[in-house]
Amino acid sequence: MDREEIITKITEELNVCEEYLKREARLDFVLRILEDLMDEIQEAKKKNILLGELEERARILYHRASTLVALIEQGVKK
């Protein structure tokens, strides 16, 4: 995969995750996608493909999703 294909793929998957997060739906699925994306970003970095903005966006979305999961779990336990 070349740089442009990697960027396109990651961007599309981040957009999907963002949409699910807006609806607070399928959060476990979103976390799994984001974990896979973080692995792909690390592999790209090993190939000297810099994805700074996309990496930051993936991390922010991951933290948002994990926070939502924690809040939902707290609400369920109460």
N, CA, C and O atoms as a MOPAC input file, in Angstrom:
PM7 MOZYME 1SCF
protein

 N      0.83500 1    -1.17800 1     0.00000 1
 C      0.00000 1     0.00000 1     0.00000 1
 C      0.88200 1     1.24400 1     0.00000 1
 O      1.85800 1     1.31400 1     0.74700 1
 N      0.55100 1     2.20100 1    -0.81400 1
 C      1.33800 1     3.42700 1    -0.81900 1
 C      0.75200 1     4.42400 1     0.18700 1
 O     -0.29600 1     4.18100 1     0.78600 1
 N      1.43700 1     5.52600 1     0.35500 1
 C      1.08000 1     6.52400 1     1.37300 1
 C     -0.35400 1     7.01600 1     1.19900 1
 O     -1.10200 1     7.09200 1     2.17400 1
 N     -0.73700 1     7.34300 1    -0.00900 1
 C     -2.08000 1     7.88200 1    -0.24800 1
 C     -3.17000 1     6.86200 1     0.08300 1
 O     -4.20900 1     7.22200 1     0.63600 1
 N     -2.94000 1     5.60600 1    -0.24900 1
 C     -3.91900 1     4.56200 1     0.06900 1
 C     -4.05900 1     4.39000 1     1.57400 1
 O     -5.16500 1     4.21500 1     2.08600 1
 N     -2.93500 1     4.44100 1     2.27900 1
 C     -2.95800 1     4.31300 1     3.73300 1
 C     -3.72600 1     5.47700 1     4.35000 1
 O     -4.56900 1     5.27700 1     5.22500 1
 N     -3.43800 1     6.67900 1     3.89800 1
 C     -4.12000 1     7.86700 1     4.42300 1
 C     -5.61300 1     7.79700 1     4.14700 1
 O     -6.42000 1     8.10500 1     5.02400 1
 N     -5.98800 1     7.39800 1     2.94600 1
 C     -7.40100 1     7.28900 1     2.58900 1
 C     -8.10900 1     6.26000 1     3.45200 1
 O     -9.19500 1     6.52100 1     3.96900 1
 N     -7.50300 1     5.10200 1     3.60900 1
 C     -8.11100 1     4.03400 1     4.40900 1
 C     -8.29300 1     4.47000 1     5.85800 1
 O     -9.36900 1     4.29000 1     6.42900 1
 N     -7.26100 1     5.03400 1     6.44900 1
 C     -7.33100 1     5.45900 1     7.84300 1
 C     -8.35800 1     6.57300 1     8.01300 1
 O     -9.12700 1     6.56800 1     8.97500 1
 N     -8.37400 1     7.51700 1     7.09500 1
 C     -9.33900 1     8.61900 1     7.16300 1
 C    -10.76500 1     8.10700 1     7.09900 1
 O    -11.61700 1     8.54800 1     7.87100 1
 N    -11.03500 1     7.18600 1     6.19300 1
 C    -12.38400 1     6.62500 1     6.06400 1
 C    -12.80200 1     5.90600 1     7.34200 1
 O    -13.93200 1     6.06700 1     7.80400 1
 N    -11.90400 1     5.11800 1     7.91200 1
 C    -12.23700 1     4.39300 1     9.13300 1
 C    -12.42000 1     5.33900 1    10.31600 1
 O    -13.27200 1     5.09700 1    11.17100 1
 N    -11.63800 1     6.40300 1    10.37600 1
 C    -11.82000 1     7.38900 1    11.43100 1
 C    -13.17000 1     8.08800 1    11.29800 1
 O    -13.82800 1     8.37300 1    12.29900 1
 N    -13.57900 1     8.36200 1    10.06800 1
 C    -14.88400 1     8.98900 1     9.83900 1
 C    -16.01900 1     8.08500 1    10.32200 1
 O    -16.97800 1     8.55900 1    10.92900 1
 N    -15.90700 1     6.78500 1    10.05100 1
 C    -16.91400 1     5.82100 1    10.51000 1
 C    -16.97400 1     5.82100 1    12.03600 1
 O    -18.05500 1     5.86200 1    12.62300 1
 N    -15.81800 1     5.77600 1    12.66200 1
 C    -15.76200 1     5.77300 1    14.12300 1
 C    -16.37500 1     7.04900 1    14.70100 1
 O    -17.10100 1     7.00900 1    15.69400 1
 N    -16.07500 1     8.15800 1    14.07300 1
 C    -16.60700 1     9.43800 1    14.53400 1
 C    -18.13600 1     9.45100 1    14.47800 1
 O    -18.79300 1     9.95200 1    15.39000 1
 N    -18.69000 1     8.90200 1    13.41300 1
 C    -20.15100 1     8.85100 1    13.28400 1
 C    -20.78300 1     7.98000 1    14.36200 1
 O    -21.80200 1     8.35000 1    14.94400 1
 N    -20.18300 1     6.82800 1    14.62700 1
 C    -20.69800 1     5.97300 1    15.70200 1
 C    -20.60600 1     6.67700 1    17.05200 1
 O    -21.51600 1     6.57600 1    17.87500 1
 N    -19.51300 1     7.38400 1    17.27300 1
 C    -19.34800 1     8.08500 1    18.54100 1
 C    -20.37600 1     9.19700 1    18.70800 1
 O    -20.85500 1     9.42900 1    19.81800 1
 N    -20.71700 1     9.87700 1    17.64100 1
 C    -21.73800 1    10.91900 1    17.72200 1
 C    -23.06300 1    10.34300 1    18.20100 1
 O    -23.80200 1    10.98500 1    18.94700 1
 N    -23.35000 1     9.12300 1    17.76000 1
 C    -24.60500 1     8.46400 1    18.14000 1
 C    -24.44800 1     7.61300 1    19.39700 1
 O    -25.41600 1     7.03400 1    19.89200 1
 N    -23.22600 1     7.54400 1    19.90300 1
 C    -22.90300 1     6.70200 1    21.05200 1
 C    -23.37600 1     5.26300 1    20.82500 1
 O    -23.98200 1     4.63900 1    21.69600 1
 N    -23.08100 1     4.77300 1    19.64500 1
 C    -23.51200 1     3.42900 1    19.24400 1
 C    -22.30100 1     2.54800 1    18.93600 1
 O    -21.27100 1     3.02000 1    18.45400 1
 N    -22.45600 1     1.25300 1    19.23000 1
 C    -21.45500 1     0.23900 1    18.90100 1
 C    -20.05500 1     0.60800 1    19.38800 1
 O    -19.07600 1     0.50200 1    18.64800 1
 N    -19.98100 1     1.03400 1    20.61500 1
 C    -18.72200 1     1.54500 1    21.15400 1
 C    -17.63600 1     0.47600 1    21.24600 1
 O    -16.46100 1     0.77600 1    21.03900 1
 N    -18.01000 1    -0.76000 1    21.55300 1
 C    -17.00100 1    -1.82600 1    21.59200 1
 C    -16.38600 1    -2.03000 1    20.20400 1
 O    -15.18000 1    -2.23500 1    20.07000 1
 N    -17.23400 1    -1.97000 1    19.18000 1
 C    -16.78300 1    -2.08800 1    17.79000 1
 C    -15.84800 1    -0.93100 1    17.44100 1
 O    -14.81300 1    -1.13300 1    16.80500 1
 N    -16.21400 1     0.27400 1    17.85800 1
 C    -15.39900 1     1.46500 1    17.59300 1
 C    -14.03000 1     1.32200 1    18.25900 1
 O    -13.00400 1     1.61700 1    17.64600 1
 N    -14.01800 1     0.87400 1    19.50300 1
 C    -12.73600 1     0.69100 1    20.19100 1
 C    -11.85000 1    -0.29800 1    19.44900 1
 O    -10.64600 1    -0.08200 1    19.31400 1
 N    -12.44500 1    -1.37500 1    18.97100 1
 C    -11.67100 1    -2.39300 1    18.23700 1
 C    -11.08900 1    -1.81400 1    16.94100 1
 O     -9.92100 1    -2.03900 1    16.62300 1
 N    -11.90600 1    -1.07500 1    16.20500 1
 C    -11.42100 1    -0.43900 1    14.97300 1
 C    -10.26800 1     0.51000 1    15.28900 1
 O     -9.24300 1     0.50300 1    14.60700 1
 N    -10.44200 1     1.31800 1    16.32000 1
 C     -9.40700 1     2.29100 1    16.67200 1
 C     -8.11800 1     1.62100 1    17.13400 1
 O     -7.02600 1     2.10500 1    16.83600 1
 N     -8.23500 1     0.52100 1    17.85400 1
 C     -7.03300 1    -0.22600 1    18.25200 1
 C     -6.29500 1    -0.73700 1    17.01700 1
 O     -5.06900 1    -0.65200 1    16.93700 1
 N     -7.04900 1    -1.26700 1    16.05800 1
 C     -6.43400 1    -1.74100 1    14.81000 1
 C     -5.79000 1    -0.58800 1    14.04400 1
 O     -4.70300 1    -0.73700 1    13.48600 1
 N     -6.46700 1     0.55900 1    14.02100 1
 C     -5.91100 1     1.72400 1    13.32600 1
 C     -4.62000 1     2.19900 1    13.97600 1
 O     -3.67900 1     2.59100 1    13.28500 1
 N     -4.57500 1     2.16400 1    15.28500 1
 C     -3.35300 1     2.57900 1    15.97000 1
 C     -2.19700 1     1.64500 1    15.59600 1
 O     -1.06200 1     2.09200 1    15.42900 1
 N     -2.49200 1     0.35600 1    15.46600 1
 C     -1.46200 1    -0.59800 1    15.02500 1
 C     -1.00800 1    -0.27400 1    13.60200 1
 O      0.18700 1    -0.29900 1    13.31000 1
 N     -1.96000 1     0.02800 1    12.71700 1
 C     -1.62500 1     0.37700 1    11.33300 1
 C     -0.79200 1     1.65400 1    11.27200 1
 O      0.13900 1     1.76100 1    10.47300 1
 N     -1.13300 1     2.61200 1    12.11800 1
 C     -0.37400 1     3.86300 1    12.16100 1
 C      1.05600 1     3.59000 1    12.61300 1
 O      1.99700 1     4.16700 1    12.06800 1
 N      1.22800 1     2.71700 1    13.60500 1
 C      2.57600 1     2.36700 1    14.06600 1
 C      3.37000 1     1.68100 1    12.95900 1
 O      4.56300 1     1.94100 1    12.79800 1
 N      2.71600 1     0.80600 1    12.19700 1
 C      3.38300 1     0.14400 1    11.07200 1
 C      3.78500 1     1.16200 1    10.00400 1
 O      4.87000 1     1.06900 1     9.43100 1
 N      2.91800 1     2.12200 1     9.74200 1
 C      3.22900 1     3.16500 1     8.76000 1
 C      4.42700 1     3.99000 1     9.22000 1
 O      5.28200 1     4.35400 1     8.41300 1
 N      4.48500 1     4.28100 1    10.50700 1
 C      5.61300 1     5.04700 1    11.04200 1
 C      6.92200 1     4.29300 1    10.84300 1
 O      7.96100 1     4.90200 1    10.58900 1
 N      6.87100 1     2.96300 1    10.95800 1
 C      8.07300 1     2.15400 1    10.73900 1
 C      8.55800 1     2.27200 1     9.29900 1
 O      9.74400 1     2.10300 1     9.01800 1
 N      7.62200 1     2.56600 1     8.38500 1
 C      7.95700 1     2.72400 1     6.96900 1
 C      8.20900 1     4.19200 1     6.63000 1
 O      8.24400 1     4.56500 1     5.45700 1
 N      8.38400 1     5.02500 1     7.66400 1
 C      8.62300 1     6.46100 1     7.51100 1
 C      7.47000 1     7.19600 1     6.84300 1
 O      7.67600 1     8.19000 1     6.14700 1
 N      6.25500 1     6.69900 1     7.06000 1
 C      5.05600 1     7.39200 1     6.58800 1
 C      4.48100 1     8.11300 1     7.80300 1
 O      3.96100 1     7.48500 1     8.72500 1
 N      4.58100 1     9.42700 1     7.78900 1
 C      4.13900 1    10.20500 1     8.93300 1
 C      2.65100 1    10.53800 1     8.80600 1
 O      2.19200 1    11.03000 1     7.77500 1
 N      1.92300 1    10.26000 1     9.86300 1
 C      0.47700 1    10.47300 1     9.87700 1
 C      0.08100 1    11.26500 1    11.12000 1
 O     -0.90700 1    10.94200 1    11.78000 1
 N      0.84300 1    12.28800 1    11.43100 1
 C      0.68300 1    13.04900 1    12.66300 1
 C     -0.74600 1    13.42200 1    13.00600 1
 O     -1.22900 1    13.07500 1    14.08400 1
 N     -1.42600 1    14.11500 1    12.12300 1
 C     -2.79500 1    14.56500 1    12.38800 1
 C     -3.75000 1    13.37800 1    12.53000 1
 O     -4.62000 1    13.37800 1    13.40000 1
 N     -3.58600 1    12.38100 1    11.68300 1
 C     -4.45100 1    11.20700 1    11.75900 1
 C     -4.18800 1    10.40900 1    13.02500 1
 O     -5.11800 1     9.87300 1    13.62800 1
 N     -2.93300 1    10.32900 1    13.43000 1
 C     -2.60100 1     9.61900 1    14.66100 1
 C     -3.23700 1    10.32400 1    15.85900 1
 O     -3.80700 1     9.67800 1    16.73800 1
 N     -3.13500 1    11.63000 1    15.88500 1
 C     -3.73100 1    12.40400 1    16.98000 1
 C     -5.24800 1    12.23700 1    16.99800 1
 O     -5.84900 1    12.06100 1    18.05900 1
 N     -5.85500 1    12.29100 1    15.82900 1
 C     -7.30900 1    12.11600 1    15.72900 1
 C     -7.72700 1    10.72700 1    16.22500 1
 O     -8.72900 1    10.59900 1    16.92900 1
 N     -6.97500 1     9.69900 1    15.86600 1
 C     -7.27600 1     8.33500 1    16.30900 1
 C     -7.17300 1     8.23500 1    17.83300 1
 O     -8.02200 1     7.61200 1    18.47100 1
 N     -6.15900 1     8.83300 1    18.40500 1
 C     -6.00200 1     8.79900 1    19.86300 1
 C     -7.14000 1     9.51600 1    20.57200 1
 O     -7.66000 1     9.02900 1    21.57600 1
 N     -7.52200 1    10.66500 1    20.05000 1
 C     -8.62300 1    11.42500 1    20.65500 1
 C     -9.91300 1    10.61900 1    20.58500 1
 O    -10.64500 1    10.52900 1    21.57100 1
 N    -10.19300 1    10.03700 1    19.42900 1
 C    -11.41100 1     9.23300 1    19.28900 1
 C    -11.37300 1     8.00800 1    20.19500 1
 O    -12.39500 1     7.62400 1    20.76300 1
 N    -10.21000 1     7.39700 1    20.33200 1
 C    -10.08000 1     6.23300 1    21.21800 1
 C    -10.38900 1     6.62400 1    22.65800 1
 O    -11.12200 1     5.92400 1    23.35500 1
 N     -9.83100 1     7.73500 1    23.09400 1
 C    -10.06900 1     8.16900 1    24.47100 1
 C    -11.53500 1     8.56300 1    24.68100 1
 O    -12.11100 1     8.30600 1    25.73800 1
 N    -12.11700 1     9.17700 1    23.67700 1
 C    -13.53600 1     9.53400 1    23.77600 1
 C    -14.39600 1     8.27600 1    23.88600 1
 O    -15.30300 1     8.21300 1    24.71600 1
 N    -14.11300 1     7.28300 1    23.05700 1
 C    -14.88100 1     6.03200 1    23.07500 1
 C    -14.70200 1     5.29700 1    24.39500 1
 O    -15.67800 1     4.81700 1    24.97100 1
 N    -13.47100 1     5.20300 1    24.87900 1
 C    -13.23800 1     4.48200 1    26.13000 1
 C    -13.89000 1     5.21700 1    27.30200 1
 O    -14.36600 1     4.57300 1    28.23700 1
 N    -13.91800 1     6.53800 1    27.26900 1
 C    -14.59500 1     7.30500 1    28.31400 1
 C    -16.09600 1     7.06600 1    28.28000 1
 O    -16.72600 1     6.89700 1    29.32400 1
 N    -16.66700 1     7.05100 1    27.08400 1
 C    -18.10100 1     6.77800 1    26.95900 1
 C    -18.45100 1     5.38400 1    27.46700 1
 O    -19.46500 1     5.20500 1    28.14100 1
 N    -17.62400 1     4.40700 1    27.15000 1
 C    -17.85900 1     3.04100 1    27.62700 1
 C    -17.82900 1     3.02900 1    29.15600 1
 O    -18.68900 1     2.41600 1    29.78900 1
 N    -16.85700 1     3.69400 1    29.74100 1
 C    -16.74100 1     3.74100 1    31.20900 1
 C    -17.96100 1     4.43000 1    31.82900 1
 O    -18.49500 1     3.95800 1    32.83300 1
 N    -18.39600 1     5.53100 1    31.24100 1
 C    -19.56200 1     6.24000 1    31.76700 1
 C    -20.82500 1     5.40200 1    31.66500 1
 O    -21.64800 1     5.39400 1    32.58000 1
 N    -20.97400 1     4.70900 1    30.57000 1
 C    -22.15500 1     3.83900 1    30.38900 1
 C    -22.12000 1     2.70700 1    31.39700 1
 O    -23.14200 1     2.37100 1    31.99300 1
 N    -20.94600 1     2.11700 1    31.59100 1
 C    -20.83300 1     1.03200 1    32.56800 1
 C    -21.14400 1     1.51500 1    33.97500 1
 O    -21.77100 1     0.79100 1    34.74900 1
 N    -20.71700 1     2.72400 1    34.32200 1
 C    -21.02200 1     3.28700 1    35.63100 1
 C    -22.52600 1     3.49400 1    35.78700 1
 O    -23.09700 1     3.22800 1    36.84400 1
 N    -23.15600 1     3.97300 1    34.71700 1
 C    -24.60200 1     4.19800 1    34.74600 1
 C    -25.36700 1     2.89700 1    34.90700 1
 O    -26.39700 1     2.86600 1    35.58100 1
 N    -24.88400 1     1.83100 1    34.30100 1
 C    -25.53100 1     0.52900 1    34.37800 1
 C    -25.38700 1    -0.03800 1    35.79000 1
 O    -26.31100 1    -0.67000 1    36.30200 1
 N    -24.23800 1     0.18500 1    36.41700 1
 C    -23.97300 1    -0.37200 1    37.74500 1
 C    -24.78400 1     0.31800 1    38.83300 1
 O    -25.03000 1    -0.26900 1    39.88600 1
 N    -25.19900 1     1.54600 1    38.59300 1
 C    -25.94200 1     2.29100 1    39.62700 1
 C    -27.33400 1     1.82700 1    39.79000 1
 O    -28.07000 1     2.36200 1    40.62000 1

